[in-house]
Amino acid sequence: MKIWSKFIVCFLVIAILAGMVGCSPKTSEPAAPAETTEQPAGAEPEQVTIRVLTMQQAGYPVEVVNEIAERFMADNPNVKVETEFVAYEALHDKITTAMATTPPAYDVVLVDDIWYAEFSNAGYLYDVSDKITDEMKQGIFPSGWEITTVDSKVYGLPWGIDGMYFFYNEKILKEAGFDNPPKTWEELEEMSQVIKDKGLVEYPMVWSWAQAEASICTLVALLFGNGGTFVDEAGNPAFNNTEGVEVVQWMVDSIDKGYTNPASISYLEEDVRNVFSQGKAVFAVNWGYMYQMANFEPEESIINGQVNMALMPVFKKGLEKGIETATINGSMGWSVANASPNKEIGWEFIKFMTSKPIQDEYSKYSTPAWQTSYEGENLEKLISYSEANKVLIPNYVKQIPFAHVRPKVPYYSEASLALQLALQQALTKQKTPQEALDEAAAKFTELQEKYQ
């Protein structure tokens, strides 16, 4: 009986289920399960890793970038930030290689001003135009937006409006009998001769003239300080005109006369910082970060307390034309890879990196891109963030209005390589300055016609 009763119960259950199926609407395919956009109650947020590519020279030191990333992760426990640091000279090619895969190897990249036209044209960068708030638009320097904007579209957030500065060892300069730094490069030569005659240092000046972009940066500062220009109003190369040739000849002569350390032709910015920080040079040109490291960090420098800054000198020819000073705009921006699967999280990260509080707090390494940081009480607060800022920020305010930019064209990287080679050939006397610059200008024109 028990077996028969179980059979009847099973039969009834099957019949009921069959009836339910028969009453349900017929479909050609089984219905897909409903998608939910919310995590189940109590569920942990999905863990996401974003990879960040940046550089390890100039600007924020490696440990500072990692510290900021740690702070972002503390605010966003579901996000892991992996940072990778490369030399500036490797950064461009590292980005282009990474963008060849889908998804790309990096979600967030640090982009130099001169690469935005090329990278946006190639579709590498996320268009964030509709994410820029009024606070960002009004708070950041217009020159900052010029860095990350191409054809009215914004591809990143400005990170430091930096320029090259003139540094000098105040202690050694006074020992040579001078109370003030030079205002012209010719005056610097006169001081250098006295310094050499007194045996204070062998080579008073050190530069970053290696066959790299750093040499172009110093060339721009010198070129505009001689009344020259990189390109003319039509965008054609003008660096090979009289003013340009005079500048490169002066570079060659400064080595021959022993004023410039001859190793400068192989030096990058960090080499300049190391030589200057060891008291082996009295004058140097470098980015703003060097002041903090050379004057306030004993583990990095033996001349702490001896370093000062001044407006970049110009040539007498430039001074006669009313040019008081001239430097290079070396600003950069943070951008998100357009093909990244983590674009929105990448955007949140670069917002954090470039935010006013973060840029203000770490301003001793890179001056903020926020113009509101330099207004009223904000300026006093910015200066108070570090001892370095007491000198760096006032110099920034005076120097940056005279910062010049390199051409923002998609073929700049190729054109720059030609000019880097030309400078190296001139400095090593393989060619005359005129021959070398003319060849670089011809390459520039060839690229210009190709892209047009």
C-alpha positions in Angstrom: 0.0 0.0 0.0 2.7 2.4 0.8 4.4 1.8 -2.5 1.1 2.3 -4.4 0.4 5.5 -2.4 3.8 6.9 -3.3 3.1 6.1 -7.0 -0.2 8.0 -6.9 1.4 11.1 -5.3 4.2 11.1 -7.9 1.7 10.8 -10.7 -0.4 13.7 -9.4 2.8 15.9 -9.1 3.8 15.1 -12.7 0.3 15.9 -13.9 0.2 19.2 -12.1 3.6 20.2 -13.6 2.5 19.2 -17.1 -0.6 21.3 -16.7 1.5 24.3 -15.7 3.8 23.9 -18.7 0.8 23.7 -21.0 -0.7 26.9 -19.6 2.5 28.9 -20.0 3.0 31.0 -23.2 5.0 29.4 -26.0 8.3 31.1 -27.1 10.8 30.2 -29.8 13.7 30.4 -27.4 14.0 30.0 -23.6 13.8 33.4 -21.8 17.2 34.7 -20.8 17.8 35.4 -17.1 17.2 39.0 -16.1 20.4 41.0 -15.8 21.0 43.0 -12.7 23.2 46.1 -12.4 23.4 46.0 -8.6 25.5 43.8 -6.4 23.5 41.4 -4.2 23.0 42.7 -0.7 26.1 42.2 1.3 28.2 41.2 -1.7 31.8 42.5 -2.0 32.4 45.1 -4.8 34.1 43.6 -7.9 37.9 43.9 -7.7 39.4 45.8 -10.5 43.1 46.3 -11.4 44.2 49.4 -13.4 47.7 49.6 -14.8 49.4 53.0 -14.9 52.4 53.9 -17.0 54.4 56.9 -16.0 58.0 58.2 -16.0 60.8 58.0 -13.4 62.6 61.2 -14.1 61.7 64.8 -13.3 58.5 65.8 -11.6 57.1 63.5 -8.9 59.6 60.9 -7.6 58.6 57.2 -7.9 57.8 57.0 -4.2 55.4 60.0 -4.3 53.4 58.6 -7.3 53.1 55.3 -5.4 52.1 57.2 -2.3 49.3 59.0 -4.2 48.2 55.7 -5.7 48.0 54.1 -2.2 45.8 56.9 -1.1 43.5 56.4 -4.0 43.3 52.7 -3.2 42.5 53.5 0.4 39.5 55.5 -0.8 38.6 52.8 -3.3 39.2 49.4 -1.7 37.9 47.5 -4.7 40.6 49.0 -7.0 44.2 47.9 -7.2 46.6 50.3 -8.9 49.7 48.9 -10.5 52.3 51.5 -11.5 55.1 51.1 -14.0 57.9 53.6 -14.4 60.1 54.1 -17.4 62.6 56.8 -18.5 61.0 59.7 -20.4 62.9 58.7 -23.5 61.1 55.3 -23.5 57.6 56.6 -22.6 56.4 57.5 -26.1 57.2 54.2 -27.7 56.0 52.2 -24.6 52.6 53.9 -25.0 52.3 53.3 -28.8 53.3 49.6 -28.3 50.8 49.2 -25.5 48.0 50.6 -27.7 48.5 48.0 -30.4 46.8 45.3 -28.3 43.1 45.0 -27.2 42.7 45.6 -24.4 45.9 47.8 -24.2 48.6 46.9 -21.7 47.8 50.1 -19.7 44.6 51.8 -18.6 46.2 55.1 -17.7 49.2 56.8 -19.3 51.2 60.0 -18.7 51.3 61.9 -21.9 53.7 64.8 -22.9 52.3 67.9 -24.4 53.9 67.2 -27.7 52.3 63.8 -28.1 48.6 64.7 -27.7 48.1 65.5 -31.4 49.7 62.3 -32.5 47.9 60.0 -29.9 44.4 61.6 -30.3 44.8 61.3 -34.1 45.6 57.6 -33.7 42.6 57.0 -31.5 44.6 56.0 -28.4 43.1 58.4 -25.9 39.6 58.5 -24.3 37.7 61.7 -25.1 36.7 63.2 -21.8 35.3 66.4 -23.1 31.8 65.8 -21.5 33.4 65.0 -18.1 35.1 68.3 -17.6 33.2 70.2 -14.9 32.8 74.0 -14.7 35.1 73.9 -11.6 37.8 72.2 -13.7 37.3 74.6 -16.7 37.5 77.7 -14.5 40.1 76.5 -12.0 42.9 75.2 -14.3 45.1 77.5 -16.3 43.9 78.0 -19.9 47.5 76.9 -20.9 46.8 73.7 -19.1 43.8 72.9 -21.3 45.9 73.7 -24.3 48.1 70.7 -23.4 45.3 68.1 -23.4 43.0 69.6 -26.0 43.2 68.8 -29.7 40.6 70.1 -32.2 38.3 71.3 -29.4 38.2 67.8 -27.7 39.8 67.1 -24.3 41.8 63.9 -24.0 43.2 64.2 -20.5 43.8 66.4 -17.4 46.7 68.7 -17.1 49.4 67.7 -14.6 51.7 70.5 -13.6 52.4 73.5 -15.8 56.1 73.1 -15.6 59.0 75.0 -17.2 62.8 74.8 -17.2 64.4 77.1 -14.6 67.8 78.6 -14.0 69.6 77.3 -10.9 72.8 78.5 -9.4 75.0 77.7 -6.4 74.8 80.9 -4.4 77.7 80.0 -2.1 80.2 79.4 -4.9 79.0 82.4 -6.9 79.7 84.6 -3.9 83.1 83.0 -3.5 83.8 84.1 -7.1 82.9 87.7 -6.1 79.4 87.9 -7.6 76.3 88.9 -5.6 73.7 88.3 -8.3 73.2 85.7 -10.9 73.7 86.5 -14.6 70.9 88.1 -16.7 72.4 87.2 -20.0 74.3 84.2 -21.3 77.2 86.4 -22.2 77.4 87.6 -18.6 77.3 83.9 -17.5 80.4 83.3 -19.7 82.2 86.2 -18.0 81.4 84.8 -14.6 82.4 81.3 -15.7 85.8 82.5 -16.7 86.4 84.1 -13.2 85.1 80.9 -11.5 87.6 78.8 -13.6 90.4 81.2 -13.0 89.9 80.9 -9.2 89.7 77.1 -9.5 86.3 76.9 -7.8 85.0 74.3 -10.3 86.4 72.9 -13.6 83.2 73.4 -15.6 80.8 76.0 -14.3 77.8 75.0 -16.4 76.1 71.7 -17.0 73.3 71.0 -19.5 71.1 68.1 -20.6 72.2 68.0 -24.3 72.0 64.2 -24.9 70.5 63.1 -28.2 67.0 63.2 -26.6 64.0 65.5 -26.2 65.8 67.2 -23.3 68.2 68.9 -25.7 65.2 70.3 -27.7 63.8 71.7 -24.5 67.0 73.7 -23.8 67.3 74.7 -27.4 63.8 76.2 -27.3 64.7 78.3 -24.2 67.9 79.5 -25.8 66.3 80.1 -29.2 63.5 82.3 -27.9 66.0 84.0 -25.6 67.9 85.1 -28.7 64.8 86.5 -30.4 64.3 83.4 -32.5 61.3 81.1 -32.9 60.8 77.4 -33.6 58.4 77.8 -36.5 57.1 80.8 -38.3 53.5 82.0 -38.5 52.7 79.5 -41.2 54.0 76.6 -39.2 57.2 76.2 -41.3 60.5 75.5 -39.5 62.4 78.6 -38.5 64.9 77.2 -36.0 67.5 77.1 -38.8 67.5 80.9 -39.3 70.2 83.3 -38.1 69.1 83.3 -34.5 69.0 79.5 -34.4 72.4 79.0 -35.9 73.9 81.6 -33.5 72.4 79.7 -30.5 73.8 76.3 -31.6 77.2 77.9 -32.4 77.2 79.3 -28.8 76.5 75.9 -27.4 79.5 74.5 -29.3 81.7 77.4 -28.2 80.7 77.0 -24.5 82.1 73.5 -24.6 85.2 74.6 -26.4 85.9 77.4 -23.9 85.4 75.0 -21.0 82.4 76.8 -19.6 80.1 73.8 -20.2 80.9 70.4 -19.0 81.7 68.4 -22.2 79.8 65.4 -20.8 76.7 67.5 -21.2 76.3 66.1 -24.8 75.4 62.7 -23.1 73.5 64.1 -20.1 69.8 64.0 -19.3 68.0 65.9 -16.6 68.9 63.5 -13.8 72.6 63.6 -14.8 72.4 67.4 -14.6 70.8 67.2 -11.1 73.5 64.7 -9.9 76.4 66.8 -11.1 75.0 70.1 -9.8 74.0 68.4 -6.4 77.6 67.3 -6.0 78.9 70.9 -6.2 80.6 70.2 -9.5 78.7 73.0 -11.4 77.7 76.5 -10.4 74.9 76.9 -13.1 72.3 74.5 -14.4 69.1 74.5 -16.3 66.5 72.0 -15.2 62.8 71.4 -14.3 61.5 72.7 -11.0 61.7 69.4 -9.1 65.5 69.9 -8.8 65.2 72.7 -6.3 63.7 70.5 -3.7 66.1 67.6 -4.2 69.3 69.7 -4.5 68.6 72.1 -1.7 66.6 70.1 0.9 67.3 66.4 0.7 70.7 65.5 2.2 70.5 61.9 0.8 70.4 63.4 -2.7 72.7 66.4 -2.5 75.8 67.7 -0.6 75.0 71.4 -1.3 71.8 71.7 0.7 71.1 75.3 1.6 73.4 76.7 -1.2 70.9 76.5 -4.2 68.9 79.4 -5.5 66.8 80.1 -8.6 66.6 83.1 -11.0 64.9 84.0 -14.2 66.3 82.3 -17.2 69.0 84.4 -18.8 68.7 85.6 -22.4 71.3 86.6 -25.0 72.2 90.3 -25.4 70.5 90.2 -28.8 67.3 89.1 -27.2 67.6 91.7 -24.5 68.0 94.4 -27.1 64.7 93.2 -28.6 63.0 93.6 -25.2 63.1 89.9 -24.2 63.5 89.8 -20.5 63.6 86.0 -20.1 62.5 82.8 -22.0 61.9 79.2 -21.2 60.2 76.1 -22.4 56.7 74.8 -21.4 57.3 71.2 -20.4 53.8 70.4 -19.1 52.1 67.0 -19.3 48.8 65.4 -18.8 47.2 62.2 -17.5 45.0 60.3 -20.0 42.9 57.1 -20.1 43.4 54.6 -22.9 40.4 54.7 -25.2 40.3 50.9 -25.5 40.7 50.2 -21.8 37.9 48.1 -20.2 38.3 50.2 -17.1 37.8 53.7 -18.6 35.6 55.0 -15.8 37.8 53.9 -13.0 40.8 55.2 -14.9 39.0 58.5 -15.2 38.4 58.6 -11.4 42.1 57.9 -10.8 43.4 60.7 -13.0 40.9 63.1 -11.4 42.4 62.2 -8.1 46.0 62.5 -9.3 45.4 65.9 -10.8 43.1 67.3 -8.2 43.9 70.6 -6.6 44.5 69.2 -3.1 46.9 66.6 -4.4 48.8 69.0 -6.7 49.0 71.6 -3.9 50.3 69.1 -1.4 53.1 67.8 -3.6 53.9 71.1 -5.3 57.5 71.1 -4.2 58.1 68.5 -6.9 55.8 70.0 -9.6 53.9 73.2 -9.6 50.1 72.9 -9.8 48.1 73.4 -13.0 45.3 75.1 -11.0 45.4 78.8 -11.4 43.2 79.1 -8.3 46.2 77.7 -6.3 47.9 81.0 -6.9 45.1 83.4 -5.9 44.8 85.3 -2.7 45.0 83.1 0.5 45.5 80.0 -1.7 48.9 81.4 -2.8 50.0 81.8 0.8 48.8 78.3 1.7 50.6 76.9 -1.4 53.9 78.6 -0.4 53.5 77.2 3.2 53.4 73.6 2.0 57.2 73.3 2.0 60.4 75.3 2.4 61.1 74.8 -1.3 57.9 76.5 -2.3 59.1 79.8 -0.7 61.5 80.1 -3.7 60.0 77.8 -6.3 56.5 79.2 -6.4 57.5 82.9 -6.7 60.0 82.0 -9.5 57.2 80.0 -11.2 54.9 82.9 -11.1 57.5 85.2 -12.7 58.9 82.6 -15.2 56.0 80.7 -16.6 54.4 83.7 -18.5 57.6 83.5 -20.7 57.3 79.7 -21.4 57.2 78.7 -25.1 55.7 75.6 -26.6 56.9 73.2 -29.2 54.7 72.6 -32.3 51.6 70.6 -31.5 51.5 68.5 -34.7 51.0 64.7 -35.2 54.4 64.3 -36.7 56.3 66.1 -34.0 58.0 63.0 -32.6 59.6 62.2 -36.0 60.6 65.8 -36.5 62.1 66.0 -33.1 64.3 63.0 -33.7 65.8 64.7 -36.7 66.5 67.8 -34.7 68.0 65.8 -31.9 70.4 64.2 -34.3 71.2 67.6 -35.8 72.1 69.1 -32.4 74.3 66.1 -31.7 76.1 66.4 -35.0 76.7 70.1 -34.4 77.9 69.6 -30.8 80.3 66.9 -31.9 81.4 68.9 -34.9 80.4 66.4 -37.5 78.6 69.2 -39.2 78.4 72.9 -38.9 75.4 74.3 -37.0 73.9 75.7 -40.3 74.3 72.3 -42.1 72.9 70.3 -39.2 69.9 72.6 -38.7 69.1 72.9 -42.4 68.9 69.1 -42.7 66.6 68.9 -39.7 64.4 71.7 -41.2 64.2 69.8 -44.5 63.0 66.7 -42.6 60.4 68.8 -40.7 59.1 70.2 -44.1 59.0 66.7 -45.6 56.9 65.4 -42.7 54.7 68.4 -42.8 53.9 67.8 -46.5 53.4 64.1 -45.9 50.8 64.7 -43.2 49.0 67.4 -45.1 
